[in-house]
């Protein structure tokens, strides 16, 4: 799509970012000690922490990724919402109070409270770094996605901008500033997502496309002479190139008819054409359209919640799933054609568009993803360290309950925003991640500006939390505890700030490299690594007295390496490498179904083999 910056959007965005930075400098004076920098001094009110939990958790994956998946895949995208929310049950009933009781600054503190083990200190710190980096990738990708339509800037500039702002936030005030940024954007995100959802219901459904929406035309095949013909083996579709209105574009062969498609062509001389013309010609439009409403209606007008869902279920919708993109060569040109699919509403409202659960690998991938989402929440380092920001174990539990309420309500809203984007023709086929902000733009430029600024703050808050977690792992776990480099509070804070700067630079590079991948999908990987590396150790430490330090250390290593190994050799990563996904050494995109049980088994076996290590053991710290 052709994005142009809007002065109102720029003004609101700059005001929001300025306010966030102002808060950081204000709270900087409270971050002089290590406890103040890494854990906000344990002084955060439980309600503020609960909303900040929600703000931390409702990251780019929730707002951008899930809405984008629902907009292109229907109910399958909402399954991410269900998995993310269900994970908080584990956090509430298993992790909240013990983490507050056992830890001080980091996740490693809790695991090592009983053992004072170098192995745990090393492996838990490495796990924190690995999970945080995987979680940082989608946040940075989301940042680049947002800045393009908001400010009219390239993706890489958005990624660099987030990196610079976040490094400033973390380096000035640490966890205190991060907490209040998350509190602010968590509350605002829920409020304005509610406003956007109400706008969707008031608009209702219509078969009349918006002016900005691409509406394919049809021609009789016998009446035209194609410039070129191509058969795409992967999609099984045939395409012809036709010249119309002075522009040569690709059409899909549908029996005796030709259907106009949207295409992106990388020419042999380095030029990029959208629908056969330069991007500035604005021929490349947003997509998504209701083609048929029940009882022959043209539009429904304002509808209620249940009427909205039932009407979609009885309708037909044109959507553009990523799986329908055809790629082929036209001489020296690389062509990508976005193929529309007419889908019955009743199929959109049940699983099956993304997760092919009727075949064996599809079932394994789905179960594996749900395991990762369910168990990953209680294993994410940047979530776990938030329990150290409140005064007591009771406050930790209460803040978790507040988080569950806010997060659960928001995830219900993702259904309306995702389906609204699908049916109101606002989807950018190159980036489903932009579905929710572009939906807001269809109603009001002010709403779009506010929503985008909040989404940007969402990225800022989550990235800040992740970088605080990684800086704590480096300064406190690795340097102070594992390496024995004894530092006073001032030195430890300085080490944390230097680590934050370094991690921020790495995050910028990863955000640029993974441009274009759905952020919810990427976060699923972070959850899988977290659940595989961290959850077995947390559970067994709390509920199995025979757990040993070596058992925990080996469990973390095996869980982390097996999850990373499966991810890095997955079909999705083969596509990212520029290789054919069909040639991947296995077909599993989500590792949890293998790596989580393997981590549990490793802990049990190693612990049973090293029981002598526990003789006469007492809690330390």
N, C-alpha and C positions, 0 to 999 in steps of 0.2 A: 504494500500500500504506500501511497505517497503522503508522508506526514509533514505537516507544516506547523511551526511553533505558533502559539497564541499568546499575546501579551498578558491576558488575564491569567492563563495557566502559569506562565513564567513568574508573574508577581506573587501568586499564591504559593507556588513551589519555593521560591526564594525566601518568602516570609516564614514558611514552615521550617525550612532548613536553618534559617537564622535563629529562630526560637530554640530549636534543638541544640544548636551550638552554644547559645547563650546559657541554657540550662547546664551544659557540661562545664562551662567555665565557673558558673555559680557554685556547683557542687564540688569543684576541684579542691576547695579548701578542706573538705571533709575526708579527703583521700590521702592523708599524710602517712598513716600507718598501713602495714600489710593487711590487717584485718579490715580496715576501712576501704582499701583499694580492691581487694579480692572478694570481700563479702559484705560490703557496705556497713561494716561494724556491727552486724546483727541487729540493726535498729529499725528495720523496715516494718511498718504496720502490716498485719496479716491480710487486710483487704487490699491494700496497695500492692502487696506481693502477689495476691491472687490474680488481680487484673494484669499485673506485669507478667505473671506466668502465662496468661492468655495472650498477651502481646508478644511474648517470646515465642510461643508455640504457633500462633497464627502468623506464620512466616510467609515468604513469597510462595512457598508450595501451597499453602492453604488458600490464599487470596487469588493468586495468579494461576497456579498450576491446576488446582482442583476445579476452579471455575472453567478453565480452558479445557480440561478433560471432559467435564459434563457437557460443555458446549459442542464438543466434537464426537463424544462417545456415549452420551446419555447417562443412564443409571450407573454404568461401570465406573465413571468418574467419581460418583458419590460414594462408592465403596471405599475409596481412600478416606473420605470424611469419617465413615463408620470405623475404619481401622484406627485412625488417629485418635478418635474420641475414646474408643474402647481401651486404649493403652493407659488412659488415666485411672482406670479401675485398679490396675496393678500398682500404679504410683500411689494411689490413695491408701490402699489396704496393706501394701507390702513395704513400700520404700520410704514414705514421707517421714514418719517419726524416727525410724532407725538411722536414716541419713543425717538428720539433725543431731541425734544423740551421739553418733560415732565420729562425725567429721568436724573439720574446722574451716578449711578454705576450699578443698578440692574433693573430687570423687575418690581419689587415691587415699586420702586421709581415712575415709570410712573403711575401705577394704583393708587397710594396713593397721587399723587401730588395735587389733589383737596380736599382730605378729612382729611389727617393726622389721619387715623383710625387704631387702634390697631388690629381690626379684619382683615382688608386687609393685614396689615403687617405680621400677623401670617399665614393666609391662603395662601397668595402668596408665602411666604417663604417655607412653607411645599410643595406647588405645585412644586416649583422650585426643591426642593430636590427629590420629587417623580419622576418627569419627567427625571431629570438628571440621577438618578439611573437606571431607565428603559433604558435610552439611553446608559448608561455605560456598561450594560450587553453585548450587541452584540459587542461593541468595544473590550472588554476584551476577549470574545470568539474568535473574529477574530485574536487577538494577539496570542493566543495559537495555532490557526490553522496555522498561518504563520511560527511560530518558528519551528514547527515539521519538515517540509521538508527543511527549510533553514539551520537550525543548527543541525538537528537530535535529538532535545530535546523533552521531553514529553510536552503535552499541558499545564499542570499546571505551568511548569517552564516559558513558554512564557508569561502566564498571570502575574506571579509574576515579571518577567523582565519589562514588560510594566508598571506595577504599580510602581515599584521602580524608573524607569526613569522619569515617568510623575510627580511623587511626587517631584523629584529633580527639574524638569523644573518649576513647579508651585511655589514651595517653594522658588526658587531663584529669579525669575524675573516676575512672574505673567503674566498679559495680554500682555505686550510688547513682551516677549519671545514667548508666545503662538501665537501671531499674525504673527511673522516672520517665525516660524516653519510652520504655516499653509500656508503662502504665498509661501514658498519654496516647500513644498510637493504638494500644489495645482497645481502650474505651472508644476512641474516635472511629476505629475500624468497624466495631460492632454497630455503633450509632448510624454511620453513613451507609453501611451495607444494608441496614434495615430500611433506610430511606430509598435506596436503589431497588430493593425488593418490592417495596410498596409501589414504586413507580412502574415496575414491570406488571404487577397485578392491575393497576389502573389502566395501563395501555392495553392489556389483553392480547389477543392473537389476531392476526390478519394475514390474508393471502396476497395483499397488495405490498409489493416490495418498496423499501425506502429508496430514495433517489440515489443514494450512495451504494446500494447493494447490487451486486452483479446478477443479472438475469439472463441466463443462457438463451440464445436464439436457435431455431431449428431450420434446416434446409433439406430439400429433397436431394438425395445423393445423385440422382440421374441428371439434375439440372445444373450441376457445377463441374468444373474441370479442376482437379487438385494440382497444386504445384509440387507436392511430394506426398508419399504414402509410407507409413511406418507401422510395423506390427511389434507390440511390446510383449515379449514372452512372459515376463513376470506377472503382469496384470491380465494378460490374455485379451487385451483390447487392441483395436486397430485405430490409427489416427491418420487424418489427412490435413495437409496445409493448404489453406485457401487465402486468396487475397480479397479483402472486402473493405470498402471505404479507404482504399489506398494503403491498407496495412495487412501484412501476411501473418495470420495466426493459425493455431492448431485447433482442429475440430475432432470430436469423437464419433466414430462410425457406430451408429445404433441401428442395425438392420438397413432399411431403406432410407433412413434419416441420418442427418449429420447434426450433432449437438455442439454448440460453441463451448469451448473450454477456456480456462485461464492457464496461461503458460509463462514460464520464466526461462529465457534462453541466454546461455553464456556463449557468445559468438567466438569464433576462432581468433578474431582480432582484439579480444579483451573487453568488448562492449556487452552490457547486460540489457536485455529487452524484456519488457513486461507486456504480455499480450501483443507481442510484435512491435512494440514502440518503446522509446525511452521512458523511464519511470516518471519523469516530469510531465508526461502527457496525461497522467492519471487515468489510464485505461484499466489499470489493475485495481479492482474494487473489493470491498468486503463481501462476505458470503453468508449463507444461511437463510433459509426461506421456508415458510409453511406453504405447501402447494395445495393442500386440501384440508378443509375443516369439516367437522360432522354436519350432516343435514344441509350440505351445500352452502354454508355460510361464507360470507366474504370476510367478516370481522366479528369478533365477539363483544367488543367494548370491555368495560371494566368487569373483572371476574374475581371471585373469592378464591381462597387457597385451594380447596378441594375441587372446585369447578375448573381451575386452571390445569391441574394435573389430569383430571378426567378428560378434558377437551384435547390436550396433547395426546393422550392415549388413543383417541379416536381420529387423530389427524395423520397427515403424511408430511414429512419434513425433508428438505434437501440439505444434506450435510457433506462436509469435506474431511473425512478422517484421513490421518496421515498414511494409513495403510493403502489408500487408493491413489497415492502419487505415482505417476508413471515416469520413468526416466529412460531416455534413449538418445542415440546420436543421429544428427541430421547433417551429414557431411562432416565438417569440422566443428559443428556447434553441439553443445551439450544442452539438451532440452529437458525440462521438468514440467509435466502437465498435471494440474490439480483436477482430479476427476470427481464430479458430484455423484452422490448416491442418494436416491430417494428411499427413505426408510419409514416404515410404518411406526406410528407413535407407540403402539403396544410393544414393539420390539425395543424401542428406546428406553422404556420404563422398566425393563428387566435386564439382568446381566446377560452379556453375550457379544456386545459390539467390540470390546477391547479384549476381554478375557475369554478366550475360546475354550470354555470349560467342558465342551463335549469331547475334546481329544485329551490324551494322557498328559502331554507336556503342558497344555493349557491349564489343566487342573492343578498340576504341580506348581506352576508359576503363580496361580491364584492363591493357593494354600500357603505357599512360601511367602508371598507378599503380605498376606493377612497375619501370619506369624510374626513377621518383622515389624509390622505396624503395631500389633498388640503388645509385643514385648519390648519394642524399641524405645517407647516413650520413657519408661522408667529406667532407661540405660543411657540416655543422652547426657553427656557431661554438663552442657550449658543449662539443662533443666535441673539436674541434680544439685548443682552449686547454689541454685536459688533458695534451697532449703536452709542455707547458712546465713541468709540475709534477715531472717526473722528471729525474735528473741527466744522462742521456746518450741518444744515439740508439739504442743497444742496449737500454736500459731501455724506451724508447718502443715498440720492436718486441715485447719480451717482455710488456709490460703489455697490448698489443693481443691477443696470443695468449691470455693469461689471460681477457681480456674475451670473446673468441670462445667459449671453453669454457663459461664461466658463462652467457652469454646463450643459446647454443645449447641447453644443458640446460634452461634455464627455458622456452624456447619449446616444447620437447617437452611440458613439463608443462601448457602452456596448453590442449592438446588434451583432457587428462583433466579439467581444471577446467571448460572450456567445455562439453564434452559431459556432464559430471556435472551441471552446472546445468540443462542442457536436459532431462535425463531424470529428475531428482529433484524437479522442480517447485518451483524456488526463484526463478524469474525475475520481476522486477518489470517489468510490461509498459510502464510509463512510463519506465524507465531500465534498459536492458540492461547499462549500465556497472556495475551493482551485482551482477552475476551471481556473481563469485568470492567477495566477502564474504558474500553471502547463502547461498552453498553452504556456506561454513565455519560459518555460524550454524545450518544444518540438522544439523550434527554436534555442535557444542559452542559455548556462549556464550563460553567462554574462547578457543577457537580463533578464533571470529569477532572477538573483541576484539583479539587479537594480530595477526591478519591485517589487520584494518582499521587498527590503529595503524601497522603496517609500511607499508601502502598509503599512509597519510597521510604517513609519513616519506618514502616514494617521491616523493610530490608535493613535499614540502619540499626534498629533495635536488636534484631536477631543476630546480625553480624557482630555487633558490639558484644553481645553475650557470649558468642562463640569465641571471639578473640580474647575476652577476659578468661574464659575457661582454658584456652590454649596457653595464654601467658602465665596463668597459675600453674599449669602442668610443667612448663619449662622452668620458671623461677623457683617455685615452691617444691614441686615433686622431684624434678631432675637435678637442678643445681643445688638446692639446699639439702633435701633429704637423701637422694641417691648418691650424688657426687660428694656430699659432705662439705660443700662450699658454704661456710657459715657466714650469714649476712645479717646485719641489723635491719630494722624495718625500712629505713630509708633506702638501703641498698637493694632490698628485695623488691620494693616498689619500682625502683629504677630498672632492675632486671626485667620485671614484668612489662614495663613500658617499651623497652628495647625489643623484647620478644613480640609484643603486640605489633610493633612496626614491621618486623620481619614477616610475621604471619599475614599481615595485611597485604604486603607485596606479593606473597605467594597466592593469596586469594584473588588478587587482581588478575594475575596470569591465568589461573584456572577459569575464572569467569569469562575471559575472552576466548579461551580454547574450547569451551563447551557451549558456545553460542548456538541457539536453535533447539536444544533439547528441552522437553517439557520438565518444568521444575518440580512438579509433584513426583514424577517418575524418578528424578535424580535423588530427591529426598528419601524415597523408598529405599534406595541403596544405603544411605546414611543410617537409616533405622535398622537395616539388616546387619550392618557392621556393628552397630551399637548393641543390638540384641544378641549377636553371636559372641562378641568379645566380653561384654560387661554383665549382662543379666545373669548368666549361670553363676558367676562369682558372687553377685549380690544375694541371690536366692539361697545358695548353699551356705554362705557365711552366716546368714540369719537363721537357717532352719536345719542345718546338719552339723552336729558337733564334731564330726570327724574331718571336717574340711581343714586342709593344711595350706601353708603359705605356698609351697611348691605346686599344690593342686590348683590354686588360684592363678598363679603366674603362668603355668602351662595352659590352663583353660583359656585365659585371655589371648595368649599367643596363637593357639590352634584356632580358636573362634575367629580371631581377626584375620589371620592369614588365609584360612579356608574361604571366608566370605569374600575377601578381596580377590583371591585367586579365581573364584567362580565369576565374580563381576567382571574382572578384567579380560576374561576369555569368553564372555557372553556374546550372543548375537548382536545385542544393542551396541556393545563396545566395538565389535567388528565393523559395524556401520560407521562409528565415530572414527575408526582408524582409516576409513576409506576402502575397507575390504568388503567382500560379499558376505552378509550375515549368514547365508546358507552354508558357508564353509566353516563356521565356528565349530570348535571341538565338542561343544555340547549345546543343547537347546534351552538351557535354563537361564532366564534373565534375573531371577530373584533367588539368592543363595540360602535364605533362612531355613528352608526345610532340611537342608543338609548340614549347614554350619552351626545352627543352634544346638541340635542334638549332639553333634560331634564335640562341641565345647563342654556340654554337660558330662558326656561320657569320659572325656579327658580329665575333668576335675575329679570325678569319682575314682577313676582308676589310679591316677597319680596320688591322690590323697590316701587311698588305702595302702599304697606302696610306701608312703612316707609318714606313717602314723607315729613313729618315734620322735618326729620333730615337734609333736604337740605335747610331749611329756613335760609336766610341770609348767606349762604355759600359762601366763597371766596377762590380762589386758594391760596395755600400756597407754600413756597419754591421757 
